[in-house]
């Protein structure tokens, strides 16, 4: 194939990787999604089985959505809220005491639109100690949320946030 011949609709994942993803989604759906809050340690145990580096003192809501747990690191006393969506095709690091509120979306992947095949690109997201990401906020690939920073609800974070800074809006700007 030449540089401009490609199959835009071909899966970037190997068959083995797709089986791993399928097993993850089935396991989470059957064993964890229905569990009440006191079963948090069990949910963390299941995440660990699938390669997530997570502290047992963290909290993961049963309706949190984690796409690729083997790319997720969660520190102690961190919290992933109801329907928080971690699309971790690249790595996501959530440090000690950080909170990702309900329905927040952390996305580590995009596409290179300069190439005809729109290849997948990934960049890590880092949420530092005691940071807070508000409800329905969207964090783009390659962003770092600084220590004790606050991201307002429904914000779109396109750039890194400094420590102790509060940002809000679309795109998120310092308050």
N, C-alpha and C positions, 0 to 999 in steps of 0.2 A: 504494500500500500504506500502511496505517496504521502507527502506531508498533508495534503488537503483531502485525502480519502480517509474516511473514518466512519464508524458507526456510532452516531450520537446517542443511540438508544441502547447500546450494549451496557450491561451491568459492570461497574468497576470492581465488583466483589467476586472473589472466587467462590466456587460451589461450597467449599469447606467453610468459608467465612459466613456465607448465607445460612448454612446449617447452624452455625454457632449463634447467629442472630436470632434465628427461629427458635432455638432451644431457650435462649434468654427470654424472649417475649412470652413464650408459652409458660415457662417456669414462673416468671413474675405474675402473669395473669392468674395462674392456678393457685400458686402458693402465697402470694403476697397482697395482691390488689384488694382482696376482700377483708384483710385482717384489720382488727381495730387497733387504735393507737398503742395500747399496752403490748402489742406484739412487735414493737419496733426492733428489739434485739434480734428477733427471728428474721425480719426484713434485712437487717444489716448482715446477718449470717449468710443469707442467700446472695446478697450483693458481693460479699467476700468470695463466695464459691465461684462467682463469675469474674473474679479478678479485680474488683474494686478495692482500692486501698482506703479503708474507712475505719474510723475510730468507733468503738462500741458506745461511747457517750454522745454520739451524734444522733440527730433525729431525721428520719426519712419518712415523710407522709406516705401512706399506702397508695395514694393516687399520683405520686410523683412519677414522671416519665423520664426514664434514663435510657438513651438509645444504645450506647456501647459502654457498659459499666467498667470494662477493662481499661478505659481511658479516663476514669474518674478517680480523683483523690479528694477525700473529705476529712478535714481535721476534727479534733475533739470539740464537742459542744456546738458544732455547726448544725444548721437546720435547713432542710429542703421542704418547703411548704406544699400545701394542697395543689396538685396539678402543675407544680413547677416542672418545666420541660428542659432537660439538659441534653441537647443534641451534640453529644461529645464524639464526633468523628475524629477530632483532634483532642488533645488533653484539656481537661478542666481541673483546676486546683482550687478547692474551697478550703480556706485556712480556718484555724481554730476560732470558734465563736462567730463565724460569719453566718448571715441569714439570707436565704433566697426565698422571698415571699411567694404567696400563692400566684400561680399562673405566670410567673416570670419565665422568660425564655432565654437560655444561654446557648448560642449557636456558634460552634467552632468551624463551620464549613461554609464555603461559597464556591463560586466557579470563576475561572479566569476567562472573562468575556473578550479578551484580546485574541484568544486562540479560537479557530473555527470549531473545534470539538467541545469547547467550554469545559476543559478538564477541571476536576474537583481540586480545590485547594483547602488546606486547613491551617489554622493558627490557634495556639492555646489561649484559653481564658484563665486569668488568675484573679481570684477574689481573696484579698488579704484579710488578716485578722480583724475580727469584730466589724467588718463591713456589712452594710444592709442594702439589699436590692429589693425595691418595692414591688408591689403587686403589678403584674402585667408589663413589667419593664422588659425591654429587649436589649440584650448585650451581644454585640457583633464580634466576629473573630478577631483575635489579637489584642483584645482589650484587657487592661489590668485595672481592677477596682482597688484603690489604695486602702491602707489600714484605717479603720474606723470611718470610712467614707459612707455617704448615704446617696442612693440612687432613688429618686422619687418615682412614685407609681406612674405607670404608662409612659415612662421615658424610653427613648431610643438612644443607647449609648454607642456612639461611633468612635470615640477616642478614649484613651485611658483617663481615669479619674485619680486625682492626687489624694494622698492621705489626708484625712479629716475634712475633705471637701464634700459639699452637698451639691448635687446636680439634679436637674429636672428638665423635662420638655422633649421636643422632637425637632432637631437633635438635642440631646441633653447638654445643657449649659450650666456653668456655676451659678449658684444662687447668691 
